[in-house]
Amino acid sequence: MCLAVPGRILRVLDETPEARVAEVDFAGVRKSVNLVFLPEAAVGNYVVVHAGFATNLIPEAEALEAQEHFRQIQRLTASADA
């Protein structure tokens, strides 16, 4: 099963075109993400990330909605484990 997760670009760490990397925030978790497939991505943009690579730019509202769905899943999973 594959999962793509939305996150917001906080800062670009490496501007080298073939190895462009950014720090991306995933609802409080920060990770380094490769931007090689999205040369137009900029600080503040929301991106969908799969396997460490940003694959798509998405609107903020869509990203926030997806993050809320993940939070709901976490709450349901936590209550089922209790």
PyMOL commands that set and color helices and strands:
alter all, ss='L'
color gray80, all
select helices_A, chain A and resi 17-19+60-81
alter helices_A, ss='H'
color red, helices_A
select strands_A, chain A and resi 5-14+21-26+29-34+46-50+53-58
alter strands_A, ss='S'
color yellow, strands_A
deselect
rebuild
show_as cartoon
